């Protein structure tokens, strides 16, 4: 689904990624791994068209990402950052908001699935709250729930378990594994717990990224 060909990224004269070359399958759970500051977030941001390579090609379904219709593309490939900005509205409004966007006009809000996910992520009480009342871990889980409800072809997740305790981390990994049977999920993780769940790995080492 995604393919990087000799991608290089420079910021303010500094090489962040010297060469990223890999091709990913249509489905599966991909572990994007590398040291802190190695460029994991940069690769995810290129994948969702928030950044462009300095050199080389980043493709989605054999088309250059920056030549695609970006709103439609981002409806199909949803990015969830490590610290999602969810505004100051109540939780229900926050979850429903993307369904009002033109790019998501053909998507149907599934209320039953929402309640199932809230129970799974132990957030049953969250619906009565404002986003500002939630902890960092709760905000991250709400952002993940919203992304899952939008049912994209691909999920791009930046440290989705970073603010979770071990039991919730394991539940999240199990759910992502199940979802990845029908979609592509690319996620950076701070923990090696993903090893037993991932189907493919992108490794960044010495500013080079490759898949195995």
N, C-alpha and C positions, 0 to 999 in steps of 0.2 A: 504493500500500500504506500509506504513512504520509502523514498530512496534518496540518499545523499551521495553526490558525486564530487569528490575533491573539494569539499566545502572548507573554506577558510574564513575566519572571523577575526577582524581587528577592531579594537576600540581605543580611540585616543593614541594611536600609534603602537599599541601593545597587542601582540598576538594572543587571542583567547583560545581559538581553535586553529591549529596549523593544518590539519587534514582530517576531515570526517567523511568516510566512505563506507556506506552500508546499505543493505536493502532488507526491509522488514516484511513479514508475512501479512496476510489479510486479517488474521485474527491471532489472538494470543496475548499473554501478559509479558511485556518486555521490561526488564530491569535496566534502567539507565544508571550506571554506576561510575563513580570516580571520586577523587578527593574533593573536599570543600574548595570552591573557587576554580574548579577544573573546567567549567563551562556547561554543566548539566542544564541549568536554567536557560542558558543561551540556546542550546539545541532545542529545547521544548518551545521556546519563543519563536524560533525560526519555523518550527513545525506548524505553529498556529498563526503564522504571518504577522507576528508582532515585531520581528526583526528580519533583516535580509542578510544573506551571506556577503562578505566582502568579495569573495571569489568562489566559483563553483556553482553547482546546481542542487537545489532542494526540490524534489518532486513528490507529488501526491497523485497516485493513479496515472503515472507517466506524464503528468503535466506539471510545468513549473508552478510552484505555489503562488508566486506573486503575479502570475497571469490569470489566476482563477477569479471568479466572482467572490470576493472576500466574505461578505455577509453570509452567503450560502455555504461557503467552505467552513466558516466558523460555526455554523449550525450543525454541520456534519462532524466536525472535529472540535470538541470543547476542551478548553484549557482551564484547569483549576490551579491557581498559584498557591504557594505555601501559606501566604497570608491574604486570603481573599477579601476584597473590598465589597461589602454587602449593603452599605448605606445605613440609614437610621430608621428604616421602616419596621413594621412588625414582621415576624417570621413568615407568616402566610403570604403576605404581599411580596416578600423577597423571593419566595419559591415560585410564585405564580408569574412574576414580572417578565421573565424571558419568553413566556408563552404569548405575550402581547406583541412581540417583535415581528415584523413582516417576514423575516427569514424563517421564523418558526411557525408561520401561520397554518401550516398543514399538520402540526403536531398537536396531539390531544393530551390534555392534562388528566392524569390517572390518579384520582383521589385515593382509591383503595391502595394503590402502590405506594403513595405518599405515607399513609398511616402504617403500612407494613415496614417501610424503611425507617420511619421514626422509631418504631418499636425495636427493630433490629439494632439501630444505633443508640438505643436507650435515651431517646430524646422526646418521649411522650409529652413532657411538660413544656417543651419549647414553643409550641404553637401559640401559647398565650403570652409570649414574651416579645419584647422588642429586640432587634439585632444587637443593640448596644448593651443589653443585659447578659449576653452570652459570653462565655470564655473563649479563648483562642481555639481550643479543641472542638468546642461546640460549633463555632463558626465554620471551621473546616469541614465538619461532618454535614452541616446544612448545605454548604457549597457543593459537596460531593453528592448529596441526595438530589439537589436541584439538577446537577449535571446528568445523573442517572435517569431521572424522570424525563429529561429531554431526549433520551434514547439516541445518541449520536452513533455514527459508525466508528468513531475513535474517541477515546478519552486520553488527554494529556495531563498528567498529574505531577505536580512538583511537591515532593515530600508529603504525601497524603496521610502518613501516619506519624508525623513528627511530634504532634502535640497529644498523642494518645497513649494511654497506659497499655501494658502488654496484652491483657485480655481483649481490649478493643482493637488493638493493632492486629491480633490474630483473626478476629471476626472480620475486619476490613479486608485483610488479605484473602480470606476465604471467599468473600463476596466478589472481590475483583477477579479472582480465579474463575468463579462461576460465570461472571459476565463476559470474561474474555473468550469463552467458548464460541461466542457469536459476534464479537467485536474486537477491535485492536485496542489494547490499553498499554500506554507507555508511561512509566512512572519512575521517578527517582526516589530512592529510599536511603535513609540514614542507617538502616539496620540490615544485617545479613539474614534476617528471618524470611526474606523474600525468596531465598534460594530454593526452597521446597515448593514454591508456587509458580515461578516464572518459566516461560517456554522459550525465551530468547533473551540475550543480554547484549546491551551496548556498553562497551567499556571505554572510558576516556583515560588515557595514560600518556603523559608527556605531550599533551595538547593534540594527541591523535585519538580518533574515535573509530571503533570498528565493532561489528556485530558477530555474535557466535550463537 
